[in-house]
Amino acid sequence: MRRIIILFLVLPLLWGMCFAQDMLVSRSGHVILNVGDLTYAIGGMSADAHAGTPALNWEVLSDGSWTLYPFPDEPVLDDGLWISHGFVVGDDVFIVTQNGLMVKIESSTNEMTVLGTSINAHSHGLFLLDEVNSKIFAIGGMGTLAVDIFDCAAESWSPGPSLPGDYNLENMAGVVRPSGEIVFAGGRRTSPTWETSIRGEIFSLDFGATEWIQIGDLLIARENHTATLLQNGNIVWIAGNILIPAGGGRPPDPPQVVRLASSEVTTGERSQVLLAQVLQQPRVAHVSTREGTSIVVAFGEIVTTEGWGYATIVEIIDPEIVARGLDLSLGEQIAKETVKEFSLVSPDCQKGLVFEFSARASRAYAQTYHTMTIPVGETGMVLVDGVLGTFGGNDNDGNSRNERQAFTPDVPAMGPLGLVLLLAILSGLIIHRRCTF
């Protein structure tokens, strides 16, 4: 009995030694990604997530332990790399900031090099990687129609086809198909009144083309959403937000944000847009990634009794489950109850609200994939030991974190050494029990 008690006392220590993979530095708004079997955590803010000190370093997880590397002594890096976008090209990492500063980390030497700045600033724009052609696209952003293209092989920027008309969009979502075609939708347009600012158009740019083409419309105009490309060519657009009048006021009264729970699927032939499963927690500024034929959705801001917070659950969407038989009249009724003067909402917003609340009424809900121990935002998803999870992020108190959270229903992910030790401990308990009795 005494040996069993000792084992239970020692087990947490062994667990911590074998499985603890917390980062060396607390971070939020950092770039986190996989390069082969390695995990990179780059930049971000340490301590207080928004008023703290930039983390002027990056760290690499290899064989269960982190190694820290400082940023080079470059004045352009003094403000750090916060809310940036990271891409893996070959064995190298490319990071581009909101203002277009491009930085490269060579994984073989772990050396960081500053490669220059894009032709235009793309704050809150869309950044996408064309893996086949090794090009990074910086599309639109706050107050600009410009598109800049970074050639990862030549390590240089060049101008691309500008967005059409007055669609100077920000907070869009999009994907790049294997053919090199770029498809994006939604976003917020700078316009005289907010009621026409949230958009639902779907635009396409074929590889090598010189002009964007509108190929359709989302059922629900949205911004701050995500887009995920499926293996069958379909695109799933998930959550985000729309704007409605605050208290039934007329524009230009300040609007209120309605966080969306719906997802919709654009078919590969672009001929149809269908409402798919509905999230249990409507959210904005989240992250989604493909997991087999399903999509995992994590993080994002939600409405809470305190006002707002980060999503507490990670959800999984099956894009094949389409919300059928929607009762649009029920959706309109709920929308009218939500907005005091439904007639004051712009037609696009009316349609969006009807579809959104009809989708929720269909009860075609996504499933819970994992419950967060520490709800966080401003981070990403990576694979470690074959298990999806995250490192760090900004918590509900505004603090940057360094913990690893593995997205498993029960226990954290175990490496091979951890599995061997756990089996050895269980075997020891069984042998001890047999010898005792």
ROMAR-179609 format. One record per residue: residue in one letter; x, y, z of N, C-alpha, C in turn. Coordinates in steps of 0.1 Angstrom, whole numbers, plus 5000, padded with zeros to 4 digits. Example, Ala and Ser with C-alpha at 12.3 -4.5 7.8 and 13.67 -1.06 7.14 Angstrom:
// residues 2
a513249435078512349555078513249675078s512849785071513749895071512950005079
//
This chain:
// residues 437
m500849885000500050005000500950135000r502050125008502950235009503550264995r503850164988504450184974503450244965i502250204966501250264957501050414960i501050454973500950594977502150674972i503350614973504550684967504450704952l503950594945503750614931502850724927f501750734935500750844932501350984935l502250984944502951114947503951154937v504651044932505751074922505151094908l503951034905503351034892503151174886p502651274894502551414889503851474885l504951434892506251484889506751434876l506551294874506951234862506151294850w504851314853503951374842504551504838g504851594848505351724844506651714837m507551624841508851614834508651564820c507751474817507651404804506751484795f505751554800504751604791504651754791a505251824802505151974802506052024791q505352104782506052164771505652314770d505452374781505152514781506252594775m505852704769506952784763507752854773l508952894769509852964779509453104781v508653164772508253304772506753314771s506053384779504653414777504453494765r503453454756503253524744501753534740s501353644734500053644727500253734714g499353704704499553774692500753724685h501253604688502553554682502153464670v503253434662503053344651503453204657i502653104655502952974659502552874648l503552794644503452704633504352584634n504152484625504952364625505852374612v507152334614508052314603508552164605g507952074597508251934599507851894613d508751834621508551794635508751904645l509152024640509452134649508252224651t508152284662507152394664507852524667y507452624660507952764662506952854669a507352934678506653034684507453164683i506853264676507653374671507053504676g507753584683507353724686506153734695g505253824692504153844701504453944712m503453954721503654044733503753954746s504653994754504853924767504154004778a503953944790503254004801501854054796d501454174799500154224795500054224780a499054164775498954124760498954254751h498354364756498254484747499154604752a499454604765500254714770501654664775g501954544772503254484776504454514767t505454434769506654444762506754344750p507054394738507254294727508254184730a507854064727508853954729509753954717l510954004719511954024708512753894706n512053784704512753654703511753554697w512253434695511453324691511953194697e511153094698511652964704511152854695v511952744696511652624688511552504697l510452434695510252304703510752194695s511652114701512251994694512551894705d512051774703512251664712511851694726g510651764727510051794740510651914748s511551984742512152104749512252224740w512152344746512252464738513652524738t514052584727515252664726514952804722l515552904729515253044727516253114718y515753194709516653264700516253414700p517253504701516953654701516753704687f515953814685515853884673517253944669p517553964657518754034653518554184657d519754254658519754394662519354474650e518054484647517554554636516554654641p516654784638515754894643514254864639v514054804627512654774623512054664631l512854594639512254484648512054534662d512354664665512254714679510854704685d509854714676508454704680507954564680g508854464676508454324677507654284665l507154154665506254104655505054054662w503954144662502754114669501554114659i500654024661499554004652500053994637s501053914635501653894622501153764616h501553734603501153614596502353534593g502353404596503453324593503153214583f504153184574503953084564505252994563v505052864560506152774558506352754543v507552784538507852764524509152674524g508952554520510052454520510452434535d511652464539512052444553512252574560d511752684554511952814559510652874564v510652974573509553044578509553184573f508453234568508353374564507253434572i507553554578506553624586506353764580v505153804579504853934573503954004583t504254134587503454214596502354284589q501454344597500354414592500754524583n501954584585502454694577503354644565g503454514564504154454552505554424554l506154434566507554404568507654244567m508554204559508754054557510054014563v509953904571511053854578511153704575k512353654574512653504571513453444582i513053324586513853244595514253114588e515553084586516052964580516052854591s515252754590515152644600516452574602s517252564591518552484592519552554601t519552694601520552764609519852844620n518552864620517752944630518353084630e518553134618518953274616517753354610m517553474615516453564611517053674602t516353694591516753804581515553894578v515754024578514754114574514854134559l513754114551513754104537513054234531g512754324539512154454533510654464536t510054564530508654604533507854604520s506554564521505754564509505554704503i505054714491504854834484503854924492n502754854497501654924504501554864518a500954934527500554884540499254804538h499054704546497854614544497354584558s497154684566496554664580495154604579h495054494586493754424587493454364573g494454344564494154294551494254134552l494254074540494253934539495553884534f496253794540497553744537497353594534l497753554522497553414518498853364511l499153234512500253164506499853084495d500453104483500253014472501452914473e501152794478502252704481502952654468v502152624458502652574446503652664439n503352794439504252894432505152974442s505052934455505853004465505753154465k504453194465504253344466503253374477i503453484484502653534494501853654489f500553654491499753764486499253854498a499453984497498954074507497854154500i496554134504495454174497494654284505g494454394499493554504505494054544519g493154574528493354624541492754764543m493054814554492354944558492655054548g491655094540491755214531492555184519t492755064515493555044502492954934494l493054954480492654854471493854774466a495054804471496254744465496454594469v497154524460497554394462499054384459d499754334469501254314467501554164467i502554124459502853984459504353964462f504653874472506053844476506453714470d507553714462508153594456509153544466c508853424472509753374482511053324477a511153284464512353244458513253364455a512653474449513453594446513553684458e512753664468512753744481512553894477s511453914469511154054465509654074463w509254194465507854234463507554284449s506354264444505854324432504354354433p503854454425502454484426501654384419g500454354425499454264418498254334414p497254264409495954324404495254384416s494854514415494154584426492754524427l492154544439490754504441489854584432p488654534428487854604419487054724426g486754824418485854934422486255004434d485355014444485655074456485654974468y486054854464486054744474487354744482n487654854489488854864497488454794510l488654664510488154574521489254544531e488754514544489554464554488754354562n489454274569488854164577488154054568m488754034556488153924548488753794552a488253684545488853554546488953484533g489953404531490053344517490953224517v491053164506491953044504492653054491v493652964489494352954476494152804472r493552784460493452644455494752594449p494952464448496152404442496452464429s495452514421495752564408496352704409g496352764421496852904422495753004423e494552964420493353054421493153094435i492953234437492653284450491153314451v490553274462489153294464488953364478f488353474479488053534492486653594492a486153614504484753664505484653754518g483553834518483253904530484154024533g484154064545485054174549484254304551r484954404555484354544558484954644548r484054714542484454814532484354954538t485255034535485155174540484055244532s483055294539481855354531481255454540p480455544534479855654542479055614554t478355504553477555454564477855304567w477755274579478155134583477255034578e475955074575474954974570475354904557t476254964549476654904537478054864537s478654854549480054834550480454684551i479654604557479854454558479454394545r480354324538480054274525479954114525g479354064514479153924512479653874499e480153964490480653914477481753814478i481853724468482853624467483653664454f484953684456485853724445486853624442s487353614429488253514425489353584416l490553534418491653574409492453444405d492353414392493053294387494553324386f495353224387496853244387497253304374g497953414375498453484363497453584357a496253584363495153684358495553824362t494953914355495154054359493954134364e492854054366491554114371490854024380w490354074391489454004400488053994394i487353874397486053854392485153814403q483953874404482953834414482353704409i482353594417481753474413480553424421g480153514431478953474439478853564451d477953524460477653594472477453494483l477953534495477653454507476153474510l475553384517474153404522474153504533i475153514541475253614552476553694550a476353824548477553904548478253904561r479553894561480253884574481753934573e482353964584483753994585484353924597n485653924598486353864609485953714610h485753654599485353514598486653434593t486453304591487553224585487053144573a488053104565487753024553488652904553t488052784550488852664550488552584537l489552544530489452474518489452324521l488452254516488352114517489052034506q489251904508489951834497489051814485n487751824486486851814475486751944467g487452054472487352184465486352274471n485452224480484552314486485252414496i484652524498485152624508484152644519v484552634531483652654543483952794549w482952884550483153014556482453004570i483153044580482753014594482653144602a481453164609481253264619481653404615g482153484624482453624621481453714627n481153834621480153924627479454004616i478254054619477654154611477254274621l476754384615476454494623474954524622i474254564633472854604633472754734641p471754814640471554934647471554904662a472154994670472154974684470855034690g470054944695468754994701467755044690g467955004678466955044668467255174662g468455234665468755374660468955374645r468855494640469055504626470555534623p471055494612472455524608472555684607p473655744611474955674614475055654629d474055624636474255584650475155474651p475955464662476955354664476255214663p476755124655476154994654476554904665q475854794667476354684676476754564668v477654494673478154374667477354254670v476954184660476254054663477253944658r477653864668478553754665477853634659l478353584648477653484640478053344645a477053254644477353114647477353024635s476853084624476553004612477852974604s477852864596478852844586478152814573e478852834562478252814549479252754540v478852674530479752604521479552654507t480552684501480552714486481052594479t480252544470480652424463481852454453g482552344449483652364440483252414427e482052394423481552444410481052584411r481052644423480652784426479152804423s478452694422477052714417476052724429q476552694441475652684452476252724465v475552794474476052824487475052764497l475452674506474552614515474952644530l473952664538474152674552474652544558a475752544565476252414571475952424586q476752344594476452334608476652464615v476052484627476052604635476952584647l477752684650478552674662477752684675q478152624685477552634698477852774704q479052824701479452954706479653054694p478753144691479053244681480253324684r481153344674482453404677483053484666v483953564669484753644659486253624662a487053654652488453654653488953524658h488453414653488853284657489753214647v490053084649490953014640490252884636s490452844623489852714619490952644611t490852514612491852424604491152294600r491652234589491052114585491651994593e490751904597491151784604490451664597g491151604587490551504579489451564570t488251514571487151574563486351674571s486751704584486051794592486851924594i486352014601487052144604486952174619v488152194625488152234639488252384640v487352434649487252584652487652614666a488552704668489052734682489152884684f489252924697489453064701488353154696g488653284695487653384691486953444703e486453564701485653634711484153594711i483653574723482253544725481553644734v480253644734479453724744479353644757t479653704768479553644781478653734791t478353684803477653764812478453884816e479753884815480553994819480754094807g480154054795480254144784480954064772w482154024774482853944764483953864770g484353764763485453674767485853584756y486853504758487253404748486453274748a486353214737485553094736486052984745t485152914751485552814761485652674755i485052654743485152524737485752534723v486352424720486852404706485852314699e485352354688484252284681484652224668i483952114664484352054651483052044642i483252094630482152104620482351994610d481251924607481151834596480451904584p481251944574480652024563479651954555e479551814556478551744549477151754555i477051794568475751814574475251954571v474351964562473752094557472452114564a472252234569471052274576469852284565r469052174565467952174555466652204562g465752244553464352274558464352384568l465052494565465152604574463752684574d463352714585462052794587462452944587l462453004575462853144573461953234581s460653204582459753284590460153294604l460553174610461053174624462253264625g463153254615464353334616464053484615e463053524607462653664607462053704620q461253614626460653654639461753674649i462753584650463753604660464553734657a464853754644465553874640464854004645k463454004643462754114647462754134662e462754034670462854044684464254094688t465254064680466654114683466754254680v466154304669466254444665464854504667k464854614675463554674678462854714666e463554774656462854824644463554744632f463054624630463654544619463654614606s462654704603462554774590463754874589l464354914600465455014598466754944594v466854814595468054744591468054744575s469254764570469454754555468954624550p468554614538468054484532469154374533d470354404531471454304532471554254546c471454344556471454294570470154224574q469054264568467854184571467954044566k468454024554468653894549469653814557g470753874561471753814569471153764582l470353854589469853814602468853694601v468053704590467053594588467753464586f468753454578469453334575470253284588e470853384595471553344607470653284617f469553344621468753294631467953174626s467653164613467053034608468052924609a469352944607470352844608470452794623r470352894632470452854646469152774650a468052804644466752734648466852594642s467652564632467652434626468352334636r469052384646469652294656470652194650a471252234638472352144633473652194638y473852164651474952224658476252144656a477352214657478652154657478852074670q479851984670480151904682481251964690t481251944703482351984711483551894709y484651954705485951884703486851874715h486751984723487652004735487152124743t487252114756486952224765488252284770m488352414768489552484771489752494786t490952454791491252474805491352624808i492052694799492252834800491852894787p490652954787490153024774491153134770v491653124758492653224753492253264738g492853374734492753424720494053464716e494153524703495353574698496453464698t496153344693497153244692496653154680g497353044678496952954666497052814670m496752724661496752584663497952514656v498552424664499652344658499552194662l500252114656500351974659501651944667v501451874678502651824686502351684689d503351594686503151454688501851404682g501451464671500251414664498951464670v498951554680497751604686497651754684l496551794680496251934678496152014691g496752134691496652214704497152354701t497552424712498052554711499052584722f499752694721500652744731500452884733g500252924746500153064750498853124746g498853254743497653334740497353434750n496253514747495853614756494653564764d494653574778493553524786492553634788n491453594795490353694797490753814806d491853804813492353914821493353994814g493553964801494554044793495954014795n496253894801497553844803498053754792s499253764788499853664779500253534787r500053424780500253294787501453224780n501853114786502953034780502552884780e501352844786501052704787500652644774r500952514773500452424762499152374766q498152384756496852324758496652224746a496552094749496351994739494851974738f494351964725492951954723492551814723t492551754735492051614737490951614747p489951524746488851524756489251504770d490351424772490651374786491951424791v493051374784494451404789495251474779p496351534783497251594773497951494764a498551544753499151454744500451394751m500751264748501951204753502951174742g504151204744505151164735505451014737p506350954729506750814730507250784744l508150874749508750844763507650844773g506750944772505650944782504850824782l504450774770503650644769504450534775v505750514772506450414778506450414794l506650534799506650554813505350524820l504250564813502950544818502650394818l503050324808502850174807503650104818a504850154820505750094830505150114844i504550234847503950254860502750164862l501950154852500750064853501149924854s502149884847502649744849503149714863g503849824868504349804882503249794892l502149874890501049864899500349724898i500249664886499649534885500449424891i501849434889502749334895502649344910h502749474915502649484930501349434936r500249454928498949404933498949254934r499549184923499549044923500448984934c501649054936502549004947501949024961t501149124962500549154975499449054979f498649014968497448934971497748794966
//
